[in-house]
């Protein structure tokens, strides 16, 4: 806030822009503030068509607002393993793992991807809204390792069943050999890129890290290829919800236990009690206790009876009227043609088929607990 004459004027924060901002406007994007950036929520076709196009063909997303952070040095592995419940010795060159950065209380500072680029070099991809606090946290926790925020890079995602066929027209054929969560260095018009078979839609797809000064050239080229259309944050959110994937700030935050969130699978046996690298990461005592004994709440899927969407924050009741949970994300599912939601509920009402209730604008709405994901994943797994 600052004074202007005799009036109190609220200072509007300046939003960042990705290197594709002008192209988004050219393509008719509706821009919205998101995690400190001006980002496209949808284009002219709208969220519904963008969503279904991704499921059937291939859509291109700008995810350059995400943070890319390089950690390197002879002790990088050891230092990262004190912060992340991963076994980096099990991640070979150009492979990646989904993990989370826990706090001392067993909550989640951020969920992220960690990629091994070489023996002593790792790249973390972190959420846009958590980027600043993650950088600050790492700067305090890392002792001898070097941290380099890769500000000159952009990140785009091509997602959908046609993604591989599209990229085979752009990069060398070796990308066809990549499995889910693997990457490689390739070149586009002699420009080096890192392509990984990854993404957050539940579909097969790829993410491409490229220097920001060249990203528009690559994106314009991709958009000339048959079947490729731009998609925004709206479709990205409905796609990840159908795929049963967590969104930081909704299903994850610094108070939510990752075991309640269903992320126990990300902790390899070697980092659990009795493993060769048991515990010894931030928050491990609390997290491993929940992993072994179970947690009081579980993240579940909900299918709404009827057509009324149930939104984040809606309180859930059991058949006796007791509050047993809260909705964390909710939307209309274009693939299933019904409203869906994710929620944290008390463990005793987390079984599939359980009926719960909530109120939407004074109207009682019923929901059925279901297993996640709502829509099956189509990742290319290791052969």
C-alpha positions as CSV (number, residue, x, y, z in Angstrom):
1,X,0.0,0.0,0.0
2,X,1.2,3.6,-0.6
3,X,-0.2,7.1,-0.4
4,X,-1.1,9.0,-3.6
5,X,-2.2,12.5,-2.7
6,X,-4.8,12.0,0.1
7,X,-5.9,8.6,-1.2
8,X,-4.7,5.2,0.0
9,X,-3.9,3.2,-3.2
10,X,-3.3,-0.6,-3.2
11,X,-0.2,-1.5,-5.2
12,X,-1.0,-4.2,-7.7
13,X,1.7,-6.9,-7.9
14,X,3.5,-7.2,-11.2
15,X,2.9,-10.5,-12.8
16,X,5.7,-12.5,-14.6
17,X,5.3,-13.6,-18.2
18,X,6.7,-16.7,-19.9
19,X,8.6,-16.4,-23.2
20,X,5.4,-17.5,-25.0
21,X,3.2,-14.7,-23.7
22,X,2.9,-12.9,-27.0
23,X,2.1,-16.1,-28.9
24,X,-0.6,-17.0,-26.3
25,X,-2.3,-13.6,-27.2
26,X,-1.9,-14.3,-30.9
27,X,-3.7,-17.6,-30.4
28,X,-6.6,-16.0,-28.7
29,X,-5.8,-17.2,-25.2
30,X,-7.7,-15.9,-22.2
31,X,-5.0,-14.9,-19.7
32,X,-5.4,-15.1,-15.9
33,X,-3.1,-14.6,-12.9
34,X,-1.6,-17.9,-11.7
35,X,1.3,-18.4,-9.3
36,X,2.7,-15.0,-10.0
37,X,2.4,-15.4,-13.8
38,X,0.0,-14.3,-16.6
39,X,-1.0,-17.7,-18.0
40,X,-3.5,-19.0,-20.6
41,X,-6.5,-20.6,-18.9
42,X,-8.0,-21.5,-22.3
43,X,-8.0,-20.7,-26.0
44,X,-10.8,-20.1,-28.5
45,X,-12.0,-23.7,-28.5
46,X,-12.6,-23.7,-24.8
47,X,-11.7,-26.0,-21.9
48,X,-14.0,-28.8,-22.8
49,X,-12.7,-29.2,-26.4
50,X,-9.1,-28.8,-25.2
51,X,-9.6,-31.5,-22.7
52,X,-11.1,-34.0,-25.1
53,X,-8.6,-33.2,-27.8
54,X,-5.8,-34.1,-25.3
55,X,-7.4,-37.4,-24.5
56,X,-7.9,-38.2,-28.3
57,X,-4.9,-36.6,-30.1
58,X,-2.3,-34.2,-28.7
59,X,-2.3,-30.8,-26.9
60,X,0.5,-28.4,-26.3
61,X,0.8,-26.8,-22.8
62,X,3.1,-23.9,-21.7
63,X,4.4,-25.0,-18.3
64,X,7.4,-22.5,-18.2
65,X,6.1,-21.0,-15.0
66,X,7.4,-24.2,-13.3
67,X,10.9,-23.9,-11.6
68,X,13.9,-25.7,-13.0
69,X,16.7,-26.0,-10.4
70,X,20.1,-27.7,-10.9
71,X,21.8,-29.2,-7.9
72,X,25.4,-30.3,-8.5
73,X,28.6,-31.3,-6.7
74,X,30.4,-34.4,-5.4
75,X,28.1,-34.6,-2.4
76,X,24.8,-33.6,-4.2
77,X,23.4,-37.1,-4.0
78,X,24.0,-37.4,-0.2
79,X,22.6,-33.9,0.5
80,X,19.5,-34.4,-1.6
81,X,18.8,-37.8,0.0
82,X,18.7,-36.0,3.4
83,X,15.9,-33.8,2.0
84,X,14.0,-36.1,-0.3
85,X,12.8,-39.7,0.4
86,X,14.4,-41.1,-2.7
87,X,17.2,-43.4,-3.5
88,X,19.2,-41.6,-6.1
89,X,21.6,-44.5,-6.6
90,X,18.5,-46.3,-8.2
91,X,18.0,-43.4,-10.7
92,X,20.3,-43.9,-13.6
93,X,21.4,-41.3,-16.1
94,X,18.5,-39.3,-17.7
95,X,15.9,-41.1,-15.6
96,X,13.7,-39.3,-13.2
97,X,11.5,-39.8,-10.1
98,X,8.4,-38.2,-8.7
99,X,9.0,-37.2,-5.0
100,X,8.2,-34.6,-2.4
101,X,10.2,-32.2,-0.2
102,X,9.0,-32.9,3.4
103,X,9.2,-30.5,6.3
104,X,10.0,-31.4,9.9
105,X,6.4,-31.9,10.8
106,X,5.8,-34.5,8.0
107,X,4.0,-32.1,5.7
108,X,4.9,-31.3,2.1
109,X,6.9,-28.2,1.1
110,X,6.4,-29.1,-2.5
111,X,6.1,-32.2,-4.8
112,X,8.5,-32.3,-7.6
113,X,10.4,-34.3,-10.3
114,X,14.1,-35.0,-9.8
115,X,16.1,-36.0,-12.9
116,X,19.7,-37.3,-12.9
117,X,21.6,-35.6,-15.6
118,X,25.0,-37.1,-14.7
119,X,26.7,-38.7,-11.7
120,X,26.8,-35.5,-9.6
121,X,24.2,-33.4,-11.3
122,X,20.4,-33.4,-10.7
123,X,17.6,-31.2,-11.9
124,X,14.5,-30.5,-9.9
125,X,11.3,-29.3,-11.5
126,X,9.1,-27.6,-8.8
127,X,5.7,-26.0,-8.8
128,X,5.5,-22.4,-9.8
129,X,3.7,-21.3,-6.6
130,X,6.3,-23.0,-4.4
131,X,9.4,-22.0,-6.5
132,X,10.6,-19.1,-4.2
133,X,10.2,-21.0,-0.9
134,X,11.9,-24.1,-2.4
135,X,14.9,-22.1,-3.5
136,X,15.1,-20.4,-0.2
137,X,14.8,-23.7,1.7
138,X,17.4,-25.4,-0.5
139,X,19.8,-22.5,-0.1
140,X,19.7,-23.1,3.7
141,X,19.8,-26.8,3.6
142,X,22.5,-27.5,1.1
143,X,26.0,-27.3,2.5
144,X,28.6,-28.1,-0.2
145,X,26.4,-28.6,-3.2
146,X,25.8,-25.9,-5.8
147,X,22.3,-24.7,-6.6
148,X,21.7,-23.0,-9.9
149,X,18.2,-21.7,-10.8
150,X,17.8,-22.3,-14.5
151,X,16.1,-19.0,-15.4
152,X,17.0,-19.1,-19.1
153,X,14.9,-22.2,-19.8
154,X,11.3,-22.8,-20.8
155,X,9.3,-25.9,-20.4
156,X,6.5,-27.1,-22.6
157,X,4.4,-30.3,-22.5
158,X,3.0,-32.2,-25.5
159,X,0.3,-34.6,-24.1
160,X,-1.9,-37.2,-25.7
161,X,-1.9,-40.5,-27.6
162,X,-0.5,-38.8,-30.8
163,X,2.4,-37.1,-28.9
164,X,5.0,-39.6,-30.0
165,X,4.0,-39.6,-33.7
166,X,4.2,-35.8,-33.6
167,X,7.6,-35.6,-32.0
168,X,9.1,-38.2,-34.3
169,X,8.6,-35.5,-37.0
170,X,10.8,-33.1,-35.0
171,X,13.4,-35.1,-33.1
172,X,15.5,-38.2,-33.7
173,X,13.8,-41.5,-33.7
174,X,15.5,-42.6,-30.4
175,X,12.8,-40.8,-28.4
176,X,10.5,-43.7,-29.3
177,X,12.6,-45.9,-27.0
178,X,12.0,-43.7,-24.0
179,X,9.7,-45.2,-21.3
180,X,7.7,-43.2,-18.8
181,X,10.0,-41.1,-16.6
182,X,13.0,-41.3,-18.9
183,X,14.6,-38.5,-20.9
184,X,17.4,-37.7,-23.3
185,X,19.2,-34.8,-24.9
186,X,18.0,-34.1,-28.5
187,X,18.3,-31.3,-31.0
188,X,15.8,-29.2,-32.8
189,X,17.3,-27.2,-35.7
190,X,20.7,-27.6,-33.9
191,X,19.2,-26.3,-30.7
192,X,19.8,-28.6,-27.7
193,X,16.7,-29.7,-25.8
194,X,16.0,-32.2,-23.0
195,X,13.0,-34.3,-23.8
196,X,11.4,-36.5,-21.1
197,X,8.5,-38.9,-21.4
198,X,6.5,-37.4,-18.6
199,X,3.5,-35.1,-17.9
200,X,0.6,-34.5,-15.6
201,X,-2.5,-35.5,-17.7
202,X,-2.5,-39.3,-17.3
203,X,-1.8,-39.6,-21.1
204,X,1.3,-40.6,-22.8
205,X,3.3,-37.5,-23.5
206,X,6.5,-35.6,-23.3
207,X,8.0,-32.5,-21.6
208,X,10.6,-30.4,-23.4
209,X,13.1,-28.1,-21.7
210,X,14.6,-25.6,-24.1
211,X,16.3,-22.2,-24.0
212,X,13.6,-19.5,-23.7
213,X,15.0,-17.6,-26.6
214,X,14.2,-20.6,-28.9
215,X,11.0,-21.9,-27.3
216,X,8.6,-19.9,-29.5
217,X,10.3,-21.2,-32.7
218,X,9.8,-24.8,-31.5
219,X,6.2,-24.2,-30.4
220,X,5.2,-22.5,-33.7
221,X,6.7,-25.5,-35.5
222,X,4.8,-28.0,-33.4
223,X,1.5,-26.1,-33.9
224,X,1.9,-26.6,-37.7
225,X,1.8,-30.4,-37.4
226,X,-1.4,-32.3,-37.8
227,X,-3.4,-32.8,-34.7
228,X,-1.5,-30.4,-32.4
229,X,-3.5,-27.7,-30.6
230,X,-2.7,-25.4,-27.8
231,X,-4.4,-26.0,-24.4
232,X,-4.5,-24.0,-21.2
233,X,-4.5,-24.3,-17.5
234,X,-8.2,-25.2,-17.4
235,X,-7.8,-28.3,-19.4
236,X,-4.6,-29.2,-17.6
237,X,-6.5,-29.1,-14.3
238,X,-9.4,-31.2,-15.4
239,X,-7.1,-33.7,-17.0
240,X,-4.9,-34.1,-13.9
241,X,-8.1,-34.5,-11.7
242,X,-9.5,-37.2,-13.9
243,X,-6.0,-38.9,-13.7
244,X,-6.3,-38.7,-9.8
245,X,-3.1,-36.6,-9.5
246,X,-2.4,-34.2,-6.7
247,X,-2.2,-30.4,-7.1
248,X,-0.1,-28.5,-4.7
249,X,-2.3,-26.1,-2.6
250,X,-5.2,-28.5,-3.0
251,X,-4.3,-32.1,-2.2
252,X,-0.8,-31.2,-0.8
253,X,0.5,-28.5,1.5
254,X,2.8,-28.1,4.5
255,X,0.1,-29.6,6.8
256,X,-0.9,-32.6,4.8
257,X,0.8,-36.0,5.4
258,X,2.0,-37.5,2.1
259,X,0.8,-40.9,3.3
260,X,-2.7,-39.6,3.6
261,X,-2.3,-38.2,0.1
262,X,-1.5,-41.7,-1.2
263,X,2.2,-41.0,-1.9
264,X,3.7,-43.8,0.1
265,X,4.6,-45.5,-3.2
266,X,7.1,-42.8,-3.9
267,X,9.2,-43.9,-0.9
268,X,11.4,-46.9,-2.1
269,X,12.1,-49.8,0.2
270,X,15.7,-48.7,0.8
271,X,14.4,-45.5,2.5
272,X,12.0,-47.3,4.8
273,X,12.7,-48.8,8.2
274,X,15.0,-51.8,7.7
275,X,16.2,-50.5,4.3
276,X,19.9,-49.9,3.4
277,X,19.2,-46.1,3.6
278,X,16.4,-46.2,6.1
279,X,14.9,-42.9,7.3
280,X,17.4,-40.2,7.6
281,X,15.4,-37.6,5.6
282,X,13.6,-34.6,6.9
283,X,10.3,-35.6,8.6
284,X,11.1,-39.3,8.2
285,X,10.1,-40.3,11.8
286,X,6.6,-39.0,11.3
287,X,6.1,-40.0,7.7
288,X,7.4,-43.6,8.2
289,X,5.2,-44.0,11.3
290,X,2.2,-43.1,9.1
291,X,3.4,-45.4,6.4
292,X,3.6,-48.3,8.8
293,X,0.6,-47.7,11.0
294,X,-1.7,-45.9,8.6
295,X,-3.1,-42.4,8.6
296,X,-6.3,-41.0,10.0
297,X,-7.5,-39.7,6.7
298,X,-7.1,-40.8,3.0
299,X,-7.4,-39.1,-0.3
300,X,-10.2,-40.5,-2.3
301,X,-12.1,-39.9,-5.5
302,X,-15.8,-38.9,-5.5
303,X,-18.4,-39.3,-8.2
304,X,-21.3,-36.9,-7.8
305,X,-24.9,-38.2,-8.1
306,X,-26.5,-35.9,-10.5
307,X,-25.1,-32.9,-12.4
308,X,-24.3,-30.4,-9.7
309,X,-20.5,-29.8,-9.4
310,X,-19.1,-30.0,-5.9
311,X,-16.2,-27.5,-5.3
312,X,-13.2,-27.2,-3.1
313,X,-13.9,-26.7,0.6
314,X,-17.3,-28.5,0.6
315,X,-17.7,-30.4,3.9
316,X,-18.6,-34.1,3.6
317,X,-21.0,-35.9,5.9
318,X,-21.6,-39.6,6.5
319,X,-25.1,-41.2,6.8
320,X,-25.4,-40.1,10.4
321,X,-24.7,-36.5,9.6
322,X,-21.1,-36.5,11.1
323,X,-18.5,-34.4,9.3
324,X,-16.0,-36.9,7.9
325,X,-14.0,-35.0,5.3
326,X,-13.5,-32.1,2.9
327,X,-13.3,-31.7,-0.9
328,X,-10.0,-30.5,-2.2
329,X,-10.7,-30.4,-5.9
330,X,-13.9,-30.6,-7.9
331,X,-14.9,-30.2,-11.5
332,X,-17.0,-31.6,-14.4
333,X,-15.3,-34.6,-16.0
334,X,-15.5,-34.2,-19.8
335,X,-14.4,-37.9,-20.3
336,X,-17.0,-39.4,-17.9
337,X,-19.8,-36.7,-18.4
338,X,-20.3,-36.4,-14.7
339,X,-19.0,-34.1,-11.9
340,X,-16.1,-35.6,-10.0
341,X,-14.0,-34.5,-7.0
342,X,-11.1,-35.5,-4.8
343,X,-11.3,-35.2,-1.0
344,X,-9.7,-36.2,2.3
345,X,-12.0,-38.3,4.3
346,X,-11.7,-40.2,7.6
347,X,-10.3,-43.7,6.9
348,X,-13.4,-45.5,8.1
349,X,-15.4,-44.0,5.2
350,X,-12.7,-44.3,2.5
351,X,-13.9,-47.6,1.0
352,X,-15.1,-47.7,-2.5
353,X,-18.9,-47.4,-2.8
354,X,-19.4,-45.5,0.4
355,X,-22.0,-42.8,0.1
356,X,-21.4,-39.3,1.5
357,X,-23.3,-36.1,1.4
358,X,-22.6,-32.4,1.2
359,X,-24.5,-29.1,0.6
360,X,-24.3,-27.1,-2.6
361,X,-26.2,-23.7,-2.4
362,X,-28.6,-25.1,0.2
363,X,-29.2,-28.3,-1.7
364,X,-28.2,-31.8,-0.4
365,X,-25.9,-33.6,-2.9
366,X,-24.8,-37.2,-2.6
367,X,-21.4,-38.6,-3.7
368,X,-20.0,-42.1,-4.0
369,X,-16.4,-42.8,-2.9
370,X,-14.4,-44.4,-5.7
371,X,-10.9,-45.6,-6.3
372,X,-8.5,-43.3,-8.2
373,X,-7.8,-42.6,-11.0
374,X,-11.2,-41.8,-12.5
375,X,-9.7,-42.3,-16.0
376,X,-7.0,-45.0,-16.6
377,X,-3.4,-43.8,-17.1
378,X,-1.8,-44.5,-20.5
379,X,1.9,-44.1,-19.6
380,X,4.5,-46.2,-21.5
381,X,5.9,-48.2,-18.6
382,X,9.3,-49.9,-18.4
383,X,9.6,-52.9,-20.6
